[in-house]
Amino acid sequence: MAKAFWISFYREINDQEKMAAYARLAGPAITAGGGVFLARGVAGHAYELGRKERVTLIAFESMEKAVATHESEAYRQALKALDGGAIRDVRFVEGQ
């Protein structure tokens, strides 16, 4: 079974307080779902249409676990806390 990677590309962070509230809830929700944070931070380089904004890369044992974590009540609470505090592009992809 292929691993799954949850990748979040932040386009804009509009509200630092909402981001902090999101992070307090999202981190534990994601790790409880089996996610392992591989990278978190501002991009070191950005090419083409990329931006030097925050990027998060999280590994899961499977796509099913990644999706279940995203759809969990705990993560929904994190999204509720974020409430427009950031604009981002979230993608799930399978890989090794």
Rosetta constraint file for C-alpha pairs under 8 A:
AtomPair CA 1 CA 61 HARMONIC 7.98 0.50
AtomPair CA 1 CA 62 HARMONIC 6.79 0.50
AtomPair CA 2 CA 61 HARMONIC 7.32 0.50
AtomPair CA 2 CA 62 HARMONIC 6.08 0.50
AtomPair CA 2 CA 63 HARMONIC 7.77 0.50
AtomPair CA 2 CA 94 HARMONIC 5.97 0.50
AtomPair CA 2 CA 95 HARMONIC 5.71 0.50
AtomPair CA 2 CA 96 HARMONIC 6.00 0.50
AtomPair CA 3 CA 59 HARMONIC 6.97 0.50
AtomPair CA 3 CA 60 HARMONIC 5.81 0.50
AtomPair CA 3 CA 61 HARMONIC 4.80 0.50
AtomPair CA 3 CA 62 HARMONIC 4.70 0.50
AtomPair CA 3 CA 63 HARMONIC 6.73 0.50
AtomPair CA 3 CA 94 HARMONIC 5.61 0.50
AtomPair CA 3 CA 95 HARMONIC 5.41 0.50
AtomPair CA 3 CA 96 HARMONIC 5.77 0.50
AtomPair CA 4 CA 59 HARMONIC 5.87 0.50
AtomPair CA 4 CA 60 HARMONIC 5.12 0.50
AtomPair CA 4 CA 61 HARMONIC 6.33 0.50
AtomPair CA 4 CA 62 HARMONIC 5.06 0.50
AtomPair CA 4 CA 63 HARMONIC 4.87 0.50
AtomPair CA 4 CA 66 HARMONIC 6.71 0.50
AtomPair CA 4 CA 92 HARMONIC 6.62 0.50
AtomPair CA 4 CA 93 HARMONIC 5.57 0.50
AtomPair CA 4 CA 94 HARMONIC 4.31 0.50
AtomPair CA 4 CA 95 HARMONIC 6.03 0.50
AtomPair CA 5 CA 57 HARMONIC 6.70 0.50
AtomPair CA 5 CA 58 HARMONIC 5.52 0.50
AtomPair CA 5 CA 59 HARMONIC 4.62 0.50
AtomPair CA 5 CA 60 HARMONIC 6.18 0.50
AtomPair CA 5 CA 63 HARMONIC 7.85 0.50
AtomPair CA 5 CA 66 HARMONIC 7.67 0.50
AtomPair CA 5 CA 92 HARMONIC 5.51 0.50
AtomPair CA 5 CA 93 HARMONIC 5.30 0.50
AtomPair CA 5 CA 94 HARMONIC 6.16 0.50
AtomPair CA 5 CA 95 HARMONIC 7.20 0.50
AtomPair CA 6 CA 56 HARMONIC 7.79 0.50
AtomPair CA 6 CA 57 HARMONIC 5.82 0.50
AtomPair CA 6 CA 58 HARMONIC 5.04 0.50
AtomPair CA 6 CA 59 HARMONIC 6.45 0.50
AtomPair CA 6 CA 60 HARMONIC 7.83 0.50
AtomPair CA 6 CA 66 HARMONIC 7.05 0.50
AtomPair CA 6 CA 90 HARMONIC 7.17 0.50
AtomPair CA 6 CA 91 HARMONIC 5.88 0.50
AtomPair CA 6 CA 92 HARMONIC 4.57 0.50
AtomPair CA 6 CA 93 HARMONIC 6.76 0.50
AtomPair CA 7 CA 55 HARMONIC 7.24 0.50
AtomPair CA 7 CA 56 HARMONIC 5.62 0.50
AtomPair CA 7 CA 57 HARMONIC 4.71 0.50
AtomPair CA 7 CA 58 HARMONIC 6.48 0.50
AtomPair CA 7 CA 90 HARMONIC 5.72 0.50
AtomPair CA 7 CA 91 HARMONIC 5.27 0.50
AtomPair CA 7 CA 92 HARMONIC 6.23 0.50
AtomPair CA 8 CA 55 HARMONIC 5.57 0.50
AtomPair CA 8 CA 56 HARMONIC 5.07 0.50
AtomPair CA 8 CA 57 HARMONIC 6.71 0.50
AtomPair CA 8 CA 88 HARMONIC 6.57 0.50
AtomPair CA 8 CA 89 HARMONIC 5.69 0.50
AtomPair CA 8 CA 90 HARMONIC 4.38 0.50
AtomPair CA 8 CA 91 HARMONIC 6.45 0.50
AtomPair CA 9 CA 53 HARMONIC 7.45 0.50
AtomPair CA 9 CA 54 HARMONIC 6.43 0.50
AtomPair CA 9 CA 55 HARMONIC 4.80 0.50
AtomPair CA 9 CA 56 HARMONIC 6.81 0.50
AtomPair CA 9 CA 88 HARMONIC 5.42 0.50
AtomPair CA 9 CA 89 HARMONIC 5.06 0.50
AtomPair CA 9 CA 90 HARMONIC 6.33 0.50
AtomPair CA 10 CA 53 HARMONIC 5.80 0.50
AtomPair CA 10 CA 54 HARMONIC 5.30 0.50
AtomPair CA 10 CA 55 HARMONIC 6.12 0.50
AtomPair CA 10 CA 86 HARMONIC 7.04 0.50
AtomPair CA 10 CA 87 HARMONIC 6.01 0.50
AtomPair CA 10 CA 88 HARMONIC 4.12 0.50
AtomPair CA 10 CA 89 HARMONIC 6.33 0.50
AtomPair CA 11 CA 51 HARMONIC 6.96 0.50
AtomPair CA 11 CA 53 HARMONIC 6.50 0.50
AtomPair CA 11 CA 54 HARMONIC 7.98 0.50
AtomPair CA 11 CA 86 HARMONIC 7.50 0.50
AtomPair CA 11 CA 87 HARMONIC 5.36 0.50
AtomPair CA 11 CA 88 HARMONIC 5.11 0.50
AtomPair CA 11 CA 89 HARMONIC 7.30 0.50
AtomPair CA 12 CA 53 HARMONIC 7.25 0.50
AtomPair CA 12 CA 86 HARMONIC 5.54 0.50
AtomPair CA 12 CA 87 HARMONIC 5.13 0.50
AtomPair CA 12 CA 88 HARMONIC 6.93 0.50
AtomPair CA 13 CA 19 HARMONIC 7.56 0.50
AtomPair CA 13 CA 85 HARMONIC 6.09 0.50
AtomPair CA 13 CA 86 HARMONIC 4.28 0.50
AtomPair CA 13 CA 87 HARMONIC 6.47 0.50
AtomPair CA 14 CA 84 HARMONIC 7.51 0.50
AtomPair CA 14 CA 85 HARMONIC 4.94 0.50
AtomPair CA 14 CA 86 HARMONIC 5.33 0.50
AtomPair CA 14 CA 87 HARMONIC 7.76 0.50
AtomPair CA 15 CA 19 HARMONIC 6.31 0.50
AtomPair CA 15 CA 84 HARMONIC 7.95 0.50
AtomPair CA 15 CA 85 HARMONIC 4.56 0.50
AtomPair CA 15 CA 86 HARMONIC 6.86 0.50
AtomPair CA 16 CA 20 HARMONIC 6.12 0.50
AtomPair CA 16 CA 85 HARMONIC 7.12 0.50
AtomPair CA 17 CA 21 HARMONIC 6.24 0.50
AtomPair CA 17 CA 85 HARMONIC 7.97 0.50
AtomPair CA 18 CA 22 HARMONIC 6.04 0.50
AtomPair CA 18 CA 81 HARMONIC 6.12 0.50
AtomPair CA 18 CA 82 HARMONIC 4.99 0.50
AtomPair CA 18 CA 83 HARMONIC 7.16 0.50
AtomPair CA 18 CA 85 HARMONIC 5.32 0.50
AtomPair CA 19 CA 23 HARMONIC 6.09 0.50
AtomPair CA 19 CA 81 HARMONIC 7.96 0.50
AtomPair CA 19 CA 82 HARMONIC 5.84 0.50
AtomPair CA 19 CA 85 HARMONIC 6.04 0.50
AtomPair CA 19 CA 86 HARMONIC 7.15 0.50
AtomPair CA 20 CA 24 HARMONIC 6.24 0.50
AtomPair CA 21 CA 25 HARMONIC 6.62 0.50
AtomPair CA 21 CA 78 HARMONIC 7.45 0.50
AtomPair CA 21 CA 81 HARMONIC 5.91 0.50
AtomPair CA 21 CA 82 HARMONIC 6.86 0.50
AtomPair CA 22 CA 26 HARMONIC 5.70 0.50
AtomPair CA 22 CA 78 HARMONIC 4.81 0.50
AtomPair CA 22 CA 79 HARMONIC 6.54 0.50
AtomPair CA 22 CA 80 HARMONIC 7.94 0.50
AtomPair CA 22 CA 81 HARMONIC 5.29 0.50
AtomPair CA 22 CA 82 HARMONIC 5.05 0.50
AtomPair CA 23 CA 27 HARMONIC 5.77 0.50
AtomPair CA 23 CA 78 HARMONIC 7.39 0.50
AtomPair CA 24 CA 28 HARMONIC 7.30 0.50
AtomPair CA 24 CA 78 HARMONIC 7.88 0.50
AtomPair CA 25 CA 29 HARMONIC 6.32 0.50
AtomPair CA 25 CA 74 HARMONIC 7.34 0.50
AtomPair CA 25 CA 75 HARMONIC 7.15 0.50
AtomPair CA 25 CA 77 HARMONIC 7.18 0.50
AtomPair CA 25 CA 78 HARMONIC 4.99 0.50
AtomPair CA 26 CA 30 HARMONIC 5.97 0.50
AtomPair CA 26 CA 74 HARMONIC 7.58 0.50
AtomPair CA 26 CA 75 HARMONIC 5.74 0.50
AtomPair CA 26 CA 78 HARMONIC 5.15 0.50
AtomPair CA 26 CA 79 HARMONIC 7.84 0.50
AtomPair CA 27 CA 31 HARMONIC 6.23 0.50
AtomPair CA 28 CA 32 HARMONIC 5.89 0.50
AtomPair CA 29 CA 33 HARMONIC 6.36 0.50
AtomPair CA 29 CA 69 HARMONIC 7.21 0.50
AtomPair CA 29 CA 72 HARMONIC 8.00 0.50
AtomPair CA 29 CA 74 HARMONIC 5.43 0.50
AtomPair CA 29 CA 75 HARMONIC 5.49 0.50
AtomPair CA 30 CA 34 HARMONIC 6.62 0.50
AtomPair CA 30 CA 35 HARMONIC 5.25 0.50
AtomPair CA 30 CA 36 HARMONIC 7.86 0.50
AtomPair CA 30 CA 69 HARMONIC 6.21 0.50
AtomPair CA 30 CA 70 HARMONIC 7.78 0.50
AtomPair CA 30 CA 75 HARMONIC 7.21 0.50
AtomPair CA 31 CA 35 HARMONIC 4.64 0.50
AtomPair CA 31 CA 36 HARMONIC 6.26 0.50
AtomPair CA 33 CA 65 HARMONIC 6.70 0.50
AtomPair CA 33 CA 66 HARMONIC 7.41 0.50
AtomPair CA 33 CA 68 HARMONIC 7.58 0.50
AtomPair CA 33 CA 69 HARMONIC 5.16 0.50
AtomPair CA 34 CA 60 HARMONIC 6.09 0.50
AtomPair CA 34 CA 61 HARMONIC 7.39 0.50
AtomPair CA 34 CA 65 HARMONIC 7.17 0.50
AtomPair CA 34 CA 66 HARMONIC 7.99 0.50
AtomPair CA 35 CA 58 HARMONIC 5.96 0.50
AtomPair CA 35 CA 59 HARMONIC 5.53 0.50
AtomPair CA 35 CA 60 HARMONIC 4.94 0.50
AtomPair CA 35 CA 61 HARMONIC 7.94 0.50
AtomPair CA 35 CA 66 HARMONIC 7.30 0.50
AtomPair CA 36 CA 58 HARMONIC 5.37 0.50
AtomPair CA 36 CA 59 HARMONIC 5.15 0.50
AtomPair CA 36 CA 60 HARMONIC 6.60 0.50
AtomPair CA 37 CA 56 HARMONIC 7.58 0.50
AtomPair CA 37 CA 57 HARMONIC 6.12 0.50
AtomPair CA 37 CA 58 HARMONIC 4.43 0.50
AtomPair CA 37 CA 59 HARMONIC 6.50 0.50
AtomPair CA 38 CA 56 HARMONIC 7.80 0.50
AtomPair CA 38 CA 57 HARMONIC 5.49 0.50
AtomPair CA 38 CA 58 HARMONIC 5.51 0.50
AtomPair CA 38 CA 59 HARMONIC 6.84 0.50
AtomPair CA 39 CA 55 HARMONIC 7.48 0.50
AtomPair CA 39 CA 56 HARMONIC 5.59 0.50
AtomPair CA 39 CA 57 HARMONIC 5.03 0.50
AtomPair CA 39 CA 58 HARMONIC 7.11 0.50
AtomPair CA 40 CA 54 HARMONIC 7.14 0.50
AtomPair CA 40 CA 55 HARMONIC 5.80 0.50
AtomPair CA 40 CA 56 HARMONIC 4.53 0.50
AtomPair CA 40 CA 57 HARMONIC 6.55 0.50
AtomPair CA 41 CA 53 HARMONIC 7.86 0.50
AtomPair CA 41 CA 54 HARMONIC 5.05 0.50
AtomPair CA 41 CA 55 HARMONIC 5.61 0.50
AtomPair CA 41 CA 56 HARMONIC 6.71 0.50
AtomPair CA 42 CA 52 HARMONIC 6.07 0.50
AtomPair CA 42 CA 53 HARMONIC 4.97 0.50
AtomPair CA 42 CA 54 HARMONIC 4.11 0.50
AtomPair CA 42 CA 55 HARMONIC 6.00 0.50
AtomPair CA 43 CA 51 HARMONIC 7.59 0.50
AtomPair CA 43 CA 52 HARMONIC 4.98 0.50
AtomPair CA 43 CA 53 HARMONIC 5.89 0.50
AtomPair CA 43 CA 54 HARMONIC 6.20 0.50
AtomPair CA 43 CA 55 HARMONIC 6.36 0.50
AtomPair CA 44 CA 52 HARMONIC 6.90 0.50
AtomPair CA 45 CA 52 HARMONIC 6.52 0.50
AtomPair CA 46 CA 50 HARMONIC 4.91 0.50
AtomPair CA 46 CA 51 HARMONIC 5.41 0.50
AtomPair CA 46 CA 52 HARMONIC 5.66 0.50
AtomPair CA 47 CA 51 HARMONIC 7.53 0.50
AtomPair CA 60 CA 65 HARMONIC 6.48 0.50
AtomPair CA 60 CA 66 HARMONIC 5.86 0.50
AtomPair CA 61 CA 65 HARMONIC 6.80 0.50
AtomPair CA 61 CA 66 HARMONIC 7.97 0.50
AtomPair CA 62 CA 66 HARMONIC 6.50 0.50
AtomPair CA 62 CA 94 HARMONIC 7.79 0.50
AtomPair CA 63 CA 67 HARMONIC 6.12 0.50
AtomPair CA 63 CA 92 HARMONIC 7.61 0.50
AtomPair CA 63 CA 93 HARMONIC 7.73 0.50
AtomPair CA 63 CA 94 HARMONIC 6.76 0.50
AtomPair CA 64 CA 68 HARMONIC 5.99 0.50
AtomPair CA 65 CA 69 HARMONIC 6.05 0.50
AtomPair CA 66 CA 70 HARMONIC 6.30 0.50
AtomPair CA 66 CA 92 HARMONIC 7.73 0.50
AtomPair CA 67 CA 71 HARMONIC 6.16 0.50
AtomPair CA 68 CA 72 HARMONIC 5.95 0.50
AtomPair CA 69 CA 75 HARMONIC 6.81 0.50
AtomPair CA 70 CA 75 HARMONIC 5.92 0.50
AtomPair CA 70 CA 76 HARMONIC 7.44 0.50
AtomPair CA 71 CA 75 HARMONIC 6.76 0.50
AtomPair CA 71 CA 76 HARMONIC 6.75 0.50
AtomPair CA 72 CA 76 HARMONIC 6.23 0.50
AtomPair CA 73 CA 77 HARMONIC 6.31 0.50
AtomPair CA 74 CA 78 HARMONIC 6.67 0.50
AtomPair CA 75 CA 79 HARMONIC 6.34 0.50
AtomPair CA 76 CA 80 HARMONIC 6.16 0.50
AtomPair CA 77 CA 81 HARMONIC 6.30 0.50
AtomPair CA 78 CA 82 HARMONIC 6.35 0.50
AtomPair CA 79 CA 83 HARMONIC 6.39 0.50
AtomPair CA 82 CA 86 HARMONIC 7.06 0.50
